[in-house]
Amino acid sequence: MGKGSDSTSFQKPAEAYDRFVGRYGRSLGEAFVAEVGLRSGWKALDVGCGPGPLTAVLAEHLGAEQVAAVDPSQPFAAACSERVPGADVRTAPAEELPFADDSFDATLSQLVLNFLSDAPGGVREMRRVTRTDGLIAASVWDYAGEMTMLRAFWDAAVEVDPEGAGPLDEGIRMRYCEPGTLTGLWEGAGLSDVATGELNVAAEYDDFDDYWSPFTLGVGPAGSYCAALPESKRTAVRDACRRRLGSPEGRFELTARAWMVRGKVPP
């Protein structure tokens, strides 16, 4: 994550994030790494690592001693360090990476771009610390479309509270959540061989409460909005959300799509 206005909603225990969108993190990280392609012996940086789902995948592919990670949330950085022993994990924002020029062969960012106070500046920093011909890649949720968990929530919230929820809907206010804007961001940073793609993952829930209760913990924009609602309105959003998910009973699965962009540092 960066140091933007939403960053305070990520100053939560790692376990709260794990129960929320973090349950998709491991499978997304695996799909992301498989798609971008990494070479044995490379040194990689995870920008905005959170509690470390992508960091862990990178460590498994390259070795923990070849992996570094940063996040501005101290609780998240601490959890990442604990979960990926041997990795160089530091507390820092994406816009001010604490590494020398040309330090990495690959710099990756998972679900972070839309939370940076200066996304172009953050990508420029990613370029600075990546060697010539090195890889820079990022993934972001398809907030406006096929990220079912969040899309169902925001559609329900706007139904119940159009004036309050409408301006906060991540599908509307997140700037980088489709291939065109991602391509523009990468090309604007002077990266070459820019390409985009999609990553599709899924997560299972024990029941509807397993889906709903993490929203009340205040993680991320949706969680912050939900936790601040008066009880009667929160219950109404809960009921509307359940209907939109088909009123599930027992165990169910939700799919999620993320968009990916990658490019190279030109000579």
C-alpha distance (Angstrom), angle and dihedral (degrees) to the residues before:
residue distance angle dihedral
M1 . . .
G2 3.75 . .
K3 3.76 130.2 .
G4 3.80 98.5 -91.3
S5 3.79 128.5 131.3
D6 3.81 94.0 -84.7
S7 3.79 93.5 55.5
T8 3.83 93.7 91.7
S9 3.81 89.7 65.9
F10 3.81 87.7 63.5
Q11 3.81 94.3 55.6
K12 3.79 87.6 97.2
P13 3.80 134.5 112.2
A14 3.80 111.9 -75.4
E15 3.79 89.6 -121.4
A16 3.81 90.8 63.7
Y17 3.80 90.5 54.5
D18 3.81 89.9 46.3
R19 3.80 90.9 57.8
F20 3.80 92.3 45.1
V21 3.82 121.3 46.8
G22 3.78 91.5 -28.0
R23 3.80 91.6 83.6
Y24 3.80 87.1 75.0
G25 3.79 94.2 47.4
R26 3.78 101.3 88.5
S27 3.80 96.7 48.9
L28 3.81 91.1 42.3
G29 3.80 90.7 51.2
E30 3.80 91.4 51.0
A31 3.80 92.3 49.4
F32 3.81 91.0 45.0
V33 3.81 95.1 51.3
A34 3.80 91.9 44.8
E35 3.80 91.2 52.4
V36 3.80 99.7 46.4
G37 3.80 95.3 43.2
L38 3.80 124.6 -136.3
R39 3.79 129.3 -153.0
S40 3.77 127.1 -134.3
G41 3.79 111.0 -99.9
W42 3.78 94.8 28.2
K43 3.79 122.0 133.7
A44 3.81 113.6 -135.4
L45 3.80 137.3 -167.2
D46 3.82 125.2 -152.2
V47 3.82 108.9 -152.8
G48 3.80 114.2 -155.8
C49 3.79 92.4 8.5
G50 3.80 98.8 177.4
P51 3.82 110.3 -168.6
G52 3.79 88.9 -20.1
P53 3.82 115.0 -95.5
L54 3.81 94.2 141.6
T55 3.81 92.1 36.7
A56 3.80 89.2 57.7
V57 3.80 92.2 50.8
L58 3.80 91.4 48.7
A59 3.81 90.4 49.7
E60 3.79 91.1 52.6
H61 3.80 91.2 52.2
L62 3.81 99.9 40.2
G63 3.80 107.0 16.5
A64 3.79 123.9 -96.6
E65 3.81 92.2 -99.4
Q66 3.82 88.1 62.1
V67 3.82 94.1 53.6
A68 3.80 132.5 82.3
A69 3.80 128.3 179.9
V70 3.80 139.1 -173.3
D71 3.78 135.8 -166.1
P72 3.82 130.8 164.7
S73 3.82 91.1 -138.8
Q74 3.79 108.3 89.9
P75 3.84 93.7 -158.2
F76 3.80 90.7 51.3
A77 3.81 94.4 45.6
A78 3.80 90.3 49.1
A79 3.81 91.1 50.9
C80 3.81 91.3 48.3
S81 3.80 91.3 50.9
E82 3.79 90.9 50.4
R83 3.80 94.1 46.0
V84 3.82 95.9 45.7
P85 3.81 105.2 39.9
G86 3.77 112.9 -165.3
A87 3.79 95.8 29.6
D88 3.81 118.8 116.9
V89 3.81 100.8 -116.8
R90 3.80 119.9 178.9
T91 3.80 136.2 177.0
A92 3.80 106.2 -119.5
P93 3.81 141.1 119.3
A94 3.78 122.8 -103.4
E95 3.79 90.5 -118.0
E96 3.85 92.0 60.2
L97 3.79 107.4 38.2
P98 3.84 111.5 -172.1
F99 3.81 95.6 -138.2
A100 3.80 136.2 97.5
D101 3.79 123.6 -106.2
D102 3.82 116.3 -78.2
S103 3.81 93.5 12.6
F104 3.81 97.9 138.6
D105 3.78 141.5 47.4
A106 3.81 91.9 -151.5
T107 3.80 133.0 19.6
L108 3.80 117.6 -167.4
S109 3.79 134.0 -177.5
Q110 3.81 125.1 -166.6
L111 3.85 121.0 -161.8
V112 3.80 93.2 -22.4
L113 3.81 113.0 102.2
N114 3.80 96.2 84.2
F115 3.80 92.1 54.5
L116 3.78 96.8 55.2
S117 3.79 118.4 108.6
D118 3.82 87.2 -143.9
A119 3.80 111.2 21.9
P120 3.83 95.7 177.2
G121 3.78 89.1 49.3
G122 3.79 90.7 48.7
V123 3.80 91.8 52.7
R124 3.79 90.0 47.9
E125 3.80 88.3 54.0
M126 3.80 89.6 50.2
R127 3.79 88.0 52.6
R128 3.81 92.3 47.8
V129 3.80 94.1 56.8
T130 3.83 93.9 43.5
R131 3.79 121.5 84.5
T132 3.80 124.8 -119.8
D133 3.80 109.9 -75.3
G134 3.80 88.7 16.3
L135 3.80 123.8 137.7
I136 3.82 126.4 -105.5
A137 3.81 118.1 -175.7
A138 3.79 140.3 162.1
S139 3.77 139.8 -176.6
V140 3.82 128.2 -153.4
W141 3.79 133.0 -179.6
D142 3.79 120.3 -98.5
Y143 3.80 88.2 -120.0
A144 3.79 95.2 173.6
G145 3.79 95.8 47.7
E146 3.77 136.2 10.9
M147 3.79 104.4 12.9
T148 3.81 89.6 105.8
M149 3.79 99.0 -174.9
L150 3.80 94.5 58.3
R151 3.80 97.5 29.9
A152 3.82 92.1 57.4
F153 3.80 90.4 48.6
W154 3.79 96.5 50.0
D155 3.80 93.7 43.5
A156 3.80 88.6 53.2
A157 3.80 92.7 45.5
V158 3.80 92.9 50.4
E159 3.81 89.6 48.5
V160 3.81 91.3 54.9
D161 3.81 100.3 31.6
P162 3.81 109.9 19.6
E163 3.79 96.3 166.2
G164 3.80 95.4 45.8
A165 3.80 101.0 36.8
G166 3.80 100.6 32.7
P167 3.82 97.6 75.7
L168 3.83 90.8 44.3
D169 3.81 97.1 51.1
E170 3.80 104.8 126.6
G171 3.79 90.7 -147.9
I172 3.80 88.3 64.6
R173 3.77 105.8 33.1
M174 3.79 101.7 38.4
R175 3.79 104.7 95.7
Y176 3.78 100.1 -163.3
C177 3.78 106.4 51.1
E178 3.81 105.0 110.8
P179 3.82 135.2 52.7
G180 3.81 97.5 -102.2
T181 3.79 97.4 58.1
L182 3.80 91.4 41.6
T183 3.80 90.9 52.9
G184 3.80 90.3 49.3
L185 3.80 91.7 50.3
W186 3.81 93.0 51.0
E187 3.80 94.7 44.1
G188 3.79 90.2 45.9
A189 3.80 88.2 58.9
G190 3.81 89.1 56.1
L191 3.80 96.0 -109.0
S192 3.80 120.3 153.3
D193 3.82 134.8 -143.3
V194 3.80 89.8 30.1
A195 3.80 114.9 -173.2
T196 3.80 135.6 167.4
G197 3.78 134.6 -155.4
E198 3.78 143.1 158.1
L199 3.79 132.8 -100.5
N200 3.81 120.5 -156.8
V201 3.80 122.3 -161.4
A202 3.80 138.6 156.2
A203 3.80 140.8 -150.2
E204 3.79 132.6 -157.2
Y205 3.79 127.0 -133.1
D206 3.81 126.4 -159.7
D207 3.79 90.7 -140.7
F208 3.79 140.5 -34.7
D209 3.81 92.7 -73.6
D210 3.80 89.0 56.6
Y211 3.81 86.4 57.2
W212 3.81 97.2 41.8
S213 3.80 106.2 39.5
P214 3.85 95.6 66.5
F215 3.82 89.5 61.1
T216 3.82 88.4 64.1
L217 3.82 92.1 58.5
G218 3.80 92.9 76.2
V219 3.80 99.6 -119.9
G220 3.81 116.6 152.9
P221 3.81 127.0 -15.1
A222 3.82 94.6 -55.3
G223 3.79 92.2 47.9
S224 3.80 93.0 46.6
Y225 3.80 90.6 51.8
C226 3.80 93.3 45.7
A227 3.79 96.0 46.9
A228 3.83 91.5 51.1
L229 3.82 95.0 53.5
P230 3.80 121.0 105.4
E231 3.79 110.6 -107.3
S232 3.80 96.3 -106.5
K233 3.80 93.5 52.6
R234 3.82 92.3 43.0
T235 3.81 89.1 54.1
A236 3.80 90.4 50.4
V237 3.81 91.1 51.4
R238 3.79 89.4 47.6
D239 3.80 92.0 53.0
A240 3.80 92.8 46.2
C241 3.78 90.8 48.5
R242 3.78 91.9 50.9
R243 3.80 91.2 52.3
R244 3.81 91.1 50.1
L245 3.79 89.8 54.1
G246 3.80 91.3 52.3
S247 3.84 96.8 -99.6
P248 3.81 93.3 -81.7
E249 3.79 120.2 -150.2
G250 3.77 116.5 -159.2
R251 3.78 125.0 -18.2
F252 3.82 120.0 3.1
E253 3.80 141.0 162.4
L254 3.79 132.7 -131.6
T255 3.78 126.5 -161.3
A256 3.79 125.4 -141.4
R257 3.78 132.3 -165.2
A258 3.78 125.1 -154.1
W259 3.79 128.1 -172.5
M260 3.78 118.4 -133.2
V261 3.80 131.9 -158.2
R262 3.78 128.3 -173.1
G263 3.79 137.1 176.3
K264 3.78 143.5 159.0
V265 3.78 133.7 -111.5
P266 3.81 104.1 -112.4
P267 3.82 123.4 -136.7
